[in-house]
């Protein structure tokens, strides 16, 4: 449903309402027709749904005392919403988020909420994407991924060079464990997911750090590059 923030007159509106979608870009607020996407039942969709189902089943398997602890811990995990307002997740939402992060890293999901800690961050990263020879290299000012966090690397398939919005195209291609040396040659990971890079196409890369003990994720960093 649409989200509305009121002043004396409506000052902002987001999400869907009936047949319209409300959003905002650098030019200001706008509204467009709602389009219902097809459901191709891809392997990616199936895997995400299976993971969500497993998380929900795991939540139900907790004791009531454990669920109470997650419900209490949410005050430590507030976020800022699209309007800049502070939002607090529910206990099950917090549990599911950390469960999925643990699954992504191949770790064992927590049954008790982690203590309050700072979120890991990814410094500026850069991408070199070439078609001949095929190259997909992740670089950073760091010599290695910090030991306390793993980096989840997302990428897009070859996109039109003029395309700017690729957020819905990102897929996980690899996880770089803490201590992995940088630069990292990720071309094998990329081609296994999407096939060969195409000269002149645009590809996106997004990197998110997840604490490998608490499974708390930090903000992501993304870049877009034209394949040479």
C-alpha positions in Angstrom: 0.0 0.0 0.0 1.1 3.6 -0.5 2.9 5.5 2.2 1.9 9.1 2.8 3.6 11.7 4.9 1.3 14.6 5.8 2.0 18.3 6.5 -0.5 21.0 6.1 -0.9 19.5 2.6 0.5 16.1 1.6 4.3 16.6 1.2 5.3 13.1 0.1 3.8 9.8 -1.0 5.4 6.4 -1.8 4.6 2.9 -2.9 1.3 1.7 -4.5 -2.3 2.8 -4.4 -4.9 1.1 -6.6 -3.5 1.4 -10.1 -0.8 3.9 -9.4 2.8 3.9 -8.0 4.2 6.9 -6.2 7.9 7.6 -6.1 10.6 10.2 -6.3 13.8 10.9 -8.2 16.2 13.8 -8.6 13.6 15.7 -10.6 11.1 15.4 -7.8 8.0 13.3 -7.0 6.2 11.4 -9.7 3.4 8.9 -10.2 3.2 6.1 -12.8 0.8 3.3 -13.7 1.2 0.1 -11.6 2.4 -2.8 -13.8 2.0 -6.4 -12.5 5.2 -8.3 -13.3 5.2 -11.8 -14.7 6.1 -14.7 -12.4 8.6 -16.8 -14.4 9.4 -19.1 -11.4 13.1 -18.7 -11.9 15.6 -20.7 -9.8 16.5 -17.4 -8.0 12.8 -16.8 -7.1 12.5 -20.4 -5.9 15.6 -20.2 -3.8 14.5 -17.0 -2.1 11.0 -18.3 -1.3 12.5 -21.5 0.1 14.8 -19.5 2.3 11.9 -17.4 3.6 9.9 -20.5 4.3 12.8 -22.0 6.2 13.2 -18.8 8.3 9.5 -18.7 9.2 9.6 -22.4 10.2 12.7 -21.8 12.3 11.0 -18.9 14.1 8.1 -21.1 15.0 10.5 -23.7 16.4 12.0 -21.3 18.9 10.9 -21.3 22.5 8.5 -18.6 23.7 11.4 -17.2 25.8 13.6 -17.0 22.8 10.9 -15.2 20.7 10.4 -12.8 23.6 14.1 -12.0 23.6 13.9 -11.2 19.9 10.9 -9.0 20.4 12.7 -7.1 23.1 15.9 -6.7 21.1 14.3 -4.8 18.3 14.9 -1.5 20.0 18.6 -2.0 19.2 18.0 -2.4 15.4 16.0 0.6 14.4 16.3 2.0 10.9 15.5 5.2 9.0 12.6 4.8 6.5 12.1 6.4 3.2 10.9 9.7 4.9 13.8 9.8 7.3 11.6 8.6 10.2 12.9 6.0 12.7 11.3 2.6 12.3 11.6 -0.4 14.6 11.3 -4.0 13.1 9.2 -6.7 14.7 10.9 -9.6 16.4 10.1 -12.0 13.6 11.3 -9.5 11.0 14.6 -9.0 12.8 15.0 -12.8 13.2 14.3 -13.5 9.5 16.7 -10.8 8.3 19.6 -12.3 10.4 18.6 -15.8 9.5 18.8 -15.1 5.8 22.2 -13.3 6.3 23.5 -16.3 8.1 22.3 -18.6 5.4 24.0 -16.4 2.7 27.3 -16.8 4.6 26.8 -20.5 5.2 26.7 -19.9 8.9 24.4 -21.3 11.7 21.5 -19.0 12.3 21.3 -17.5 15.8 18.6 -18.5 18.2 19.2 -15.5 20.5 19.5 -11.9 19.3 23.0 -10.6 19.1 24.2 -7.7 21.3 24.1 -4.2 20.1 27.1 -3.5 17.8 28.0 -1.3 14.9 27.2 -2.4 11.4 30.2 -3.4 9.2 30.8 -1.1 6.3 32.3 -1.5 2.8 34.7 1.2 1.8 34.7 2.5 -1.7 35.1 -0.4 -4.2 35.8 -0.3 -7.9 35.1 -2.7 -10.7 37.1 -3.5 -13.8 35.0 -5.2 -16.4 36.6 -6.2 -19.8 35.4 -8.5 -22.6 38.8 -9.3 -24.1 40.3 -10.8 -22.1 37.3 -11.5 -19.9 37.9 -9.6 -16.6 35.7 -8.9 -13.6 38.0 -7.5 -10.9 36.9 -6.1 -7.6 39.4 -3.5 -6.1 39.4 -1.5 -2.9 41.7 0.7 -0.9 42.0 -2.3 1.4 44.5 -5.1 0.9 41.9 -7.7 2.1 38.4 -8.1 3.2 38.3 -7.2 7.0 38.5 -10.3 9.2 35.3 -9.6 11.1 33.0 -9.5 8.1 32.2 -11.3 4.9 31.5 -9.4 1.7 28.4 -10.6 -0.3 29.0 -9.6 -4.0 26.0 -9.0 -6.2 26.2 -8.3 -9.9 23.9 -7.8 -12.9 23.8 -9.4 -16.3 24.9 -7.4 -19.3 22.5 -4.4 -19.5 21.9 -1.7 -22.0 24.6 1.0 -21.8 21.9 3.7 -21.3 20.2 2.0 -18.4 20.7 3.6 -15.0 18.2 1.7 -12.7 19.5 -1.8 -12.2 18.6 -2.4 -8.6 16.1 -5.2 -9.4 18.7 -7.0 -11.5 21.3 -7.7 -8.8 22.0 -11.4 -8.0 24.5 -12.9 -5.6 27.6 -14.2 -7.5 30.0 -14.9 -4.6 30.8 -14.4 -0.9 34.3 -13.1 -0.1 35.2 -14.4 3.4 37.0 -12.1 5.8 40.7 -12.1 5.0 40.2 -12.7 1.3 43.0 -10.8 -0.6 42.0 -7.8 -2.7 41.9 -7.2 -5.7 39.7 -10.2 -6.3 39.4 -11.8 -9.8 35.7 -12.6 -9.9 35.3 -13.4 -13.6 34.7 -17.1 -12.9 31.9 -16.2 -10.4 30.4 -13.8 -12.9 30.4 -16.0 -15.9 29.0 -19.0 -13.9 26.0 -16.8 -13.1 25.5 -14.7 -16.3 27.8 -15.9 -19.0 30.4 -13.8 -20.9 30.7 -10.1 -20.6 29.8 -8.2 -23.7 31.8 -5.2 -24.9 29.7 -2.0 -24.7 27.2 -3.4 -22.2 26.7 -1.9 -18.7 27.1 -4.1 -15.7 26.5 -3.3 -12.0 28.2 -4.6 -8.9 27.0 -4.2 -5.4 28.9 -5.2 -2.2 27.4 -5.7 1.2 29.3 -6.5 4.4 27.8 -8.9 6.9 29.3 -9.4 10.3 30.3 -13.1 10.4 29.4 -13.5 14.1 26.3 -11.5 14.6 25.1 -11.6 10.9 24.2 -7.9 11.1 24.5 -6.3 7.6 25.8 -2.9 6.9 24.9 -0.5 4.1 25.8 -1.7 0.6 28.1 0.0 -1.9 27.4 -0.2 -5.7 29.1 0.8 -8.9 28.1 0.7 -12.6 30.7 0.1 -15.4 30.7 -0.1 -19.2 32.4 -3.3 -20.3 35.5 -2.5 -22.4 
